Amino acid sequence: DDQDADGYETEFQAWEPEFWKALGVELLGTAVVEKKKTDDDMKVESNYLRGTISEGLEDTSTGALCERDTKLTKFHGIYQQDDRDLRDERKAQGLEKAYSFMVRVRVPGGISTPKQWLQMDEIAETLANGGLKLTTRQAFQLHGVIKRNLKSTIRGINKCLLDTLAACGDVNRNVMCSSNPSLSEVHEQVHEFSKKLSAHLSPRTTAYHEIWLEDKVVAGKAVQDFEPLYGSTYLPRKFKVAIAVPPNNDVDVFAHDLGYIAIADKTNKKLLGYNVTVGGGMGMTHNNKKTYPRLGELIGFCTPEQAIDVGEKVMLVQRDFGDRINRKHARLKYTIDDRSLDWFRSEVETRLGYKLEPPREYTFENNADRYGWTKGFDSMWHFGIYIENGVVKDLPGSPIKTGLREIAKAHKGDFRLTPNQHLVIGNITEENKAQIEGLLKKYKLDNLQHTGLRLNSMSCVALPTCGLAMAESERYLPLLVEKLETITTEVGLKKDAITVRMTGCPNGCARPYVAEIAFVGKALGTYNLYLGGGFYGQRLNKLYKENLKEDDILRELRPILERYAKEKINGEKFGDFVIRAVVFLLINNLYIM
């Protein structure tokens, strides 16, 4: 959500007075316009994220909350939305928009228990729209929660020892962690670190407990909270953390504000520490060159004992130096580009009181999920399930939600939400393997006979609920992939792993700018096409063509896929080949930047 709700107003209000002053015009005799309050003003006046949320929940005259409170509820993990498919119809009937709320649940490292899965399943069925969404940041999302059900929803989530605090807002979000459980003992150590880091960077306000979990609200400012890390203004913008365990970069570690790359010893049993990356971020705005996606850069290596302190200091430097005037320029990537990476490293090290060590060697091979059965280092079994775009609901001939519910009733291990919106049924004992295998087959959850293109596709939610969406994404990508599959099958690429991502706007929730092929929504039915991202998330793609309809997309991609198929005999990787294909088309005057 790098786009401001008020468009250009944030920057314009700061620029206009200076413009008239430069012209020597004092605007005498004109009405004095009250200065518009900033988001930081709103945070300070909210009494540590309370605002008038409690009063708004009691107002039965509308299904919505006031605008200021909708900004505050994001810190509580709640977004106010409306069904955009129904806007015109309800407007014609003289009704307000069909308001509902999206509730995002933090799951540090993406691991939940069968009991938690069952609780989320029940909440989705009774208090939301019936479906569960597995997000690109390893969290649960509930959609279609109406205002009168919000408290019951949050209480139900907390009942199973999950929460929604800081799942959104200008704070550290859900901490991501590589979900592949079969690599080594190191994964277990890294997951424990992800939980500790998430807890350490969590807000300390008691407003969450007071508003959602208690029956009484403290009047006025009788309660004075204290935020030791954030202060009353919190961060300039959201802050995202991911932890990768080589050789798999499923979290797209370079796409986040702060990244950790786990470094193990030669036996892969002992965690030596982490390479630290900073300054990644996907959000941008169409036709605004001052906004852009950026990959994180290495600033050094830290030991496991130093890792939490390093994360804290990186976040605090951004807290103190991030842009608090222009929210489009407020992410860490802009802070670093404005001041330099060397300056940022020096500032972090000054606060740490020691120097970071030089980065250690590591190797990434892909950023994909691992499907099917794998056996872990401890002889436990794991099954990776393909969940298209993370949508968990029963469909005709595909009872996904029912099947996972029945597995959760029988399963004694865990459920691992992956960074690519899929699911791993983890830690299955040899004794229980046959039972889980039977349930997977019964509910058709063991079907992995998909093309490489489909298995590596991902989208954001977009329409009809996301207020920022300019085009379809979740509802449309499967249809487009089906048509692209016709081409890949014809040219002999049916099983090739090709990373394809789609978003309904340029804010990058599905991390499209590191995909080999990406579609970014521009308007209904219209997308910008990006090509050339690295297969393991190490390289940004490039804008290839703008404003393409479906027929245009298929026409543009066919010759590139055909050429790649011919080049395969040389053992080329797709991401590298795309760049050469683009250069080839540039020479032939067919490439548009």
Disulfide bonds with the S-S distance in Angstrom:
none
